[in-house]
Amino acid sequence: MYSMKLLDYVQMKNIIKTGVTMKRTIVMMMGILSVGCQKSETVTNGFTVKENPSLIDPKNPLNKLTYANQIDFYCKMDITKFGVSDTVTYQGKLYGFCAPVCKEEFIKNPEMYLAKK
């Protein structure tokens, strides 16, 4: 009976340790995914992003073009404040995106994103 209780204790300890490890892994993954776009600040409920005009790189030629959108369709970032790093032309209009991943998501289903506009 004693060995059974010890085994249960060891199993529970391993389960708890695995749960803590999984929790840390999930938190780390969420942190990595939140950095996927080129946002320089995080927006959380109740907080607003402070405008900083120096975030737009004046040397980037993409920031000098005129786009059919002001907001990145995928991550909802304001490209007029934070700049553009990738573009796509769809149905004769030029659209700007903060990161290649946002452009790729738009290309998968552009009509869905344009309908939400």
Backbone as CSV, one residue per row, in Angstrom:
resi,resn,N_x,N_y,N_z,CA_x,CA_y,CA_z,C_x,C_y,C_z
1,MET,0.817,-1.184,0.000,0.000,0.000,0.000,0.866,1.254,0.000
2,TYR,1.966,1.217,0.729,2.867,2.355,0.780,3.449,2.656,-0.600
3,SER,3.849,1.593,-1.347,4.425,1.795,-2.672,3.389,2.394,-3.636
4,MET,2.146,2.080,-3.457,1.086,2.631,-4.299,0.933,4.128,-4.049
5,LYS,0.972,4.540,-2.774,0.861,5.961,-2.453,2.074,6.719,-2.975
6,LEU,3.261,6.118,-2.859,4.468,6.749,-3.359,4.390,6.908,-4.870
7,LEU,3.892,5.887,-5.553,3.750,5.949,-7.007,2.762,7.042,-7.396
8,ASP,1.646,7.121,-6.673,0.670,8.172,-6.957,1.287,9.552,-6.745
9,TYR,2.099,9.689,-5.695,2.750,10.967,-5.416,3.710,11.347,-6.544
10,VAL,4.491,10.381,-6.995,5.453,10.621,-8.070,4.707,10.965,-9.365
11,GLN,3.639,10.236,-9.650,2.858,10.533,-10.847,2.254,11.930,-10.780
12,MET,1.713,12.292,-9.644,1.116,13.626,-9.492,2.181,14.713,-9.632
13,LYS,3.347,14.468,-9.068,4.425,15.439,-9.165,4.819,15.641,-10.628
14,ASN,4.905,14.552,-11.395,5.236,14.650,-12.817,4.145,15.360,-13.608
15,ILE,2.893,15.097,-13.266,1.778,15.758,-13.947,1.821,17.261,-13.681
16,ILE,2.065,17.648,-12.452,2.141,19.064,-12.100,3.319,19.718,-12.815
17,LYS,4.463,19.035,-12.825,5.646,19.566,-13.488,5.371,19.745,-14.989
18,THR,4.699,18.764,-15.610,4.351,18.854,-17.027,3.395,20.015,-17.277
19,GLY,2.438,20.198,-16.386,1.491,21.303,-16.524,2.178,22.651,-16.457
20,VAL,3.125,22.798,-15.538,3.873,24.054,-15.413,4.708,24.276,-16.666
21,THR,5.351,23.229,-17.162,6.155,23.340,-18.368,5.281,23.721,-19.561
22,MET,4.114,23.115,-19.677,3.205,23.438,-20.779,2.737,24.884,-20.668
23,LYS,2.452,25.328,-19.463,2.004,26.703,-19.256,3.098,27.681,-19.683
24,ARG,4.326,27.407,-19.294,5.446,28.265,-19.700,5.606,28.267,-21.210
25,THR,5.484,27.100,-21.823,5.607,26.992,-23.276,4.519,27.800,-23.972
26,ILE,3.300,27.711,-23.490,2.184,28.452,-24.097,2.419,29.951,-23.960
27,VAL,2.868,30.394,-22.807,3.133,31.820,-22.598,4.242,32.295,-23.531
28,MET,5.288,31.487,-23.678,6.378,31.851,-24.578,5.906,31.906,-26.021
29,MET,5.083,30.945,-26.439,4.562,30.921,-27.810,3.706,32.147,-28.082
30,MET,2.877,32.523,-27.109,2.030,33.704,-27.284,2.888,34.950,-27.432
31,GLY,3.963,35.031,-26.673,4.865,36.166,-26.782,5.539,36.229,-28.135
32,ILE,5.967,35.089,-28.639,6.613,35.028,-29.949,5.623,35.389,-31.042
33,LEU,4.406,34.869,-30.960,3.404,35.157,-31.983,2.984,36.617,-31.980
34,SER,2.988,37.239,-30.825,2.578,38.642,-30.779,3.616,39.557,-31.407
35,VAL,4.827,39.069,-31.600,5.874,39.866,-32.216,5.916,39.610,-33.724
36,GLY,5.061,38.739,-34.246,5.071,38.393,-35.662,4.944,39.585,-36.577
37,CYS,4.059,40.492,-36.281,3.937,41.716,-37.059,4.996,42.695,-36.591
38,GLN,5.170,43.741,-37.334,6.201,44.697,-36.984,5.670,45.807,-36.094
39,LYS,4.701,45.514,-35.286,4.195,46.504,-34.347,5.277,46.781,-33.312
40,SER,5.445,48.035,-32.999,6.453,48.370,-32.011,5.851,48.490,-30.621
41,GLU,4.522,48.530,-30.530,3.858,48.638,-29.244,2.684,47.674,-29.204
42,THR,2.350,47.217,-28.013,1.240,46.296,-27.841,-0.005,47.075,-27.459
43,VAL,-1.129,46.701,-28.033,-2.399,47.327,-27.684,-3.155,46.358,-26.792
44,THR,-3.518,46.809,-25.605,-4.265,46.011,-24.650,-5.522,46.766,-24.292
45,ASN,-6.572,46.060,-23.955,-7.820,46.733,-23.576,-7.552,47.792,-22.528
46,GLY,-8.051,48.968,-22.783,-7.871,50.064,-21.848,-6.646,50.921,-22.106
47,PHE,-5.756,50.473,-22.994,-4.556,51.227,-23.306,-4.568,51.611,-24.774
48,THR,-4.002,52.749,-25.087,-3.930,53.178,-26.484,-2.480,53.269,-26.920
49,VAL,-2.254,53.122,-28.209,-0.911,53.229,-28.767,-0.581,54.709,-28.893
50,LYS,0.563,55.109,-28.381,0.993,56.492,-28.508,1.536,56.717,-29.917
51,GLU,1.106,57.795,-30.530,1.583,58.110,-31.869,3.023,58.606,-31.792
52,ASN,3.823,58.127,-32.708,5.205,58.556,-32.798,5.573,58.609,-34.272
53,PRO,5.604,59.789,-34.870,5.853,59.886,-36.303,7.208,59.349,-36.728
54,SER,8.153,59.180,-35.810,9.474,58.679,-36.182,9.468,57.182,-36.471
55,LEU,8.336,56.501,-36.245,8.268,55.067,-36.526,8.249,54.787,-38.026
56,ILE,7.873,55.752,-38.830,7.880,55.570,-40.282,9.274,55.888,-40.789
57,ASP,9.883,54.935,-41.444,11.233,55.102,-41.977,11.168,55.941,-43.250
58,PRO,11.712,57.158,-43.233,11.635,58.013,-44.422,12.459,57.481,-45.597
59,LYS,13.410,56.590,-45.320,14.236,56.026,-46.387,13.552,54.866,-47.102
60,ASN,12.485,54.331,-46.523,11.763,53.206,-47.117,10.881,53.736,-48.243
61,PRO,11.161,53.355,-49.497,10.363,53.874,-50.619,8.898,53.433,-50.574
62,LEU,8.610,52.338,-49.885,7.223,51.877,-49.786,6.356,52.847,-48.988
63,ASN,6.965,53.598,-48.090,6.205,54.544,-47.272,5.829,55.810,-48.035
64,LYS,6.339,55.963,-49.246,6.042,57.148,-50.048,4.920,56.906,-51.054
65,LEU,4.445,55.670,-51.155,3.385,55.327,-52.101,2.008,55.596,-51.505
66,THR,1.007,55.661,-52.377,-0.374,55.839,-51.933,-1.074,54.493,-52.006
67,TYR,-1.757,54.129,-50.919,-2.397,52.818,-50.826,-3.919,52.956,-50.758
68,ALA,-4.605,51.892,-51.147,-6.063,51.857,-51.088,-6.543,51.611,-49.653
69,ASN,-5.646,51.234,-48.774,-5.997,50.984,-47.366,-5.117,51.813,-46.452
70,GLN,-5.636,52.124,-45.278,-4.839,52.805,-44.257,-4.520,51.860,-43.100
71,ILE,-5.312,50.812,-42.978,-5.160,49.833,-41.900,-4.794,48.486,-42.519
72,ASP,-3.811,47.813,-41.925,-3.437,46.467,-42.357,-4.640,45.560,-42.120
73,PHE,-5.080,44.871,-43.153,-6.293,44.058,-43.062,-6.168,42.926,-42.045
74,TYR,-4.990,42.345,-41.919,-4.839,41.163,-41.079,-4.639,41.513,-39.599
75,CYS,-3.684,42.380,-39.293,-3.374,42.672,-37.883,-3.990,43.976,-37.397
76,LYS,-4.630,44.711,-38.296,-5.333,45.963,-37.963,-4.389,47.102,-37.546
77,MET,-3.132,47.030,-37.935,-2.185,48.094,-37.621,-2.362,49.246,-38.601
78,ASP,-2.230,50.458,-38.123,-2.349,51.653,-38.958,-1.043,51.850,-39.718
79,ILE,-1.050,51.564,-41.022,0.179,51.656,-41.813,0.584,53.105,-42.070
80,THR,-0.335,54.055,-41.904,0.028,55.464,-42.086,0.856,55.965,-40.911
81,LYS,0.788,55.301,-39.762,1.556,55.695,-38.582,2.817,54.856,-38.401
82,PHE,2.742,53.577,-38.794,3.844,52.667,-38.518,4.620,52.224,-39.753
83,GLY,4.138,52.563,-40.934,4.873,52.241,-42.148,4.470,50.929,-42.798
84,VAL,5.040,50.710,-43.977,4.723,49.554,-44.812,5.999,48.767,-45.084
85,SER,5.898,47.441,-45.043,7.064,46.621,-45.385,6.785,45.672,-46.544
86,ASP,5.513,45.567,-46.958,5.180,44.701,-48.087,3.900,45.202,-48.746
87,THR,3.753,44.909,-50.035,2.579,45.368,-50.774,2.046,44.267,-51.672
88,VAL,0.809,44.449,-52.124,0.219,43.573,-53.127,-0.756,44.415,-53.951
89,THR,-0.819,44.116,-55.250,-1.803,44.764,-56.110,-2.917,43.758,-56.357
90,TYR,-4.139,44.166,-56.047,-5.298,43.296,-56.231,-6.386,44.098,-56.926
91,GLN,-6.871,43.601,-58.020,-7.904,44.245,-58.831,-7.550,45.699,-59.130
92,GLY,-6.288,45.919,-59.484,-5.835,47.240,-59.903,-5.562,48.220,-58.776
93,LYS,-5.674,47.784,-57.533,-5.423,48.678,-56.391,-4.222,48.165,-55.600
94,LEU,-3.446,49.108,-55.088,-2.262,48.773,-54.306,-2.609,48.793,-52.822
95,TYR,-2.297,47.698,-52.137,-2.562,47.568,-50.701,-1.230,47.399,-49.970
96,GLY,-1.095,48.069,-48.826,0.123,47.994,-48.028,-0.085,47.151,-46.779
97,PHE,1.010,46.522,-46.325,0.964,45.649,-45.152,2.194,45.884,-44.294
98,CYS,2.042,45.683,-42.995,3.154,45.915,-42.071,4.202,44.806,-42.135
99,ALA,3.801,43.623,-42.566,4.724,42.482,-42.589,4.299,41.496,-43.677
100,PRO,5.240,40.710,-44.190,4.900,39.711,-45.210,3.830,38.719,-44.764
101,VAL,3.814,38.358,-43.480,2.815,37.397,-42.994,1.406,37.976,-43.153
102,CYS,1.244,39.271,-42.948,-0.067,39.913,-43.103,-0.496,39.898,-44.575
103,LYS,0.445,40.154,-45.463,0.151,40.109,-46.894,-0.250,38.697,-47.311
104,GLU,0.463,37.698,-46.822,0.165,36.311,-47.175,-1.241,35.917,-46.726
105,GLU,-1.639,36.361,-45.546,-2.989,36.058,-45.057,-4.041,36.759,-45.912
106,PHE,-3.770,37.974,-46.331,-4.696,38.705,-47.195,-4.856,37.988,-48.536
107,ILE,-3.761,37.532,-49.104,-3.781,36.865,-50.413,-4.607,35.579,-50.375
108,LYS,-4.652,34.907,-49.231,-5.423,33.665,-49.119,-6.913,33.882,-49.362
109,ASN,-7.438,35.040,-48.952,-8.864,35.311,-49.120,-9.108,36.829,-49.157
110,PRO,-8.693,37.498,-50.238,-8.809,38.951,-50.291,-10.250,39.454,-50.241
111,GLU,-11.158,38.723,-50.828,-12.550,39.175,-50.845,-13.130,39.267,-49.438
112,MET,-12.739,38.347,-48.564,-13.227,38.374,-47.187,-12.751,39.655,-46.485
113,TYR,-11.475,39.988,-46.656,-10.924,41.170,-46.003,-11.504,42.459,-46.594
114,LEU,-11.687,42.479,-47.898,-12.235,43.678,-48.544,-13.718,43.875,-48.183
115,ALA,-14.433,42.788,-47.950,-15.849,42.889,-47.558,-15.965,43.508,-46.157
116,LYS,-14.996,43.258,-45.293,-15.003,43.814,-43.937,-14.645,45.297,-43.927
117,LYS,-13.999,45.756,-44.997,-13.555,47.135,-45.098,-14.720,48.051,-45.029
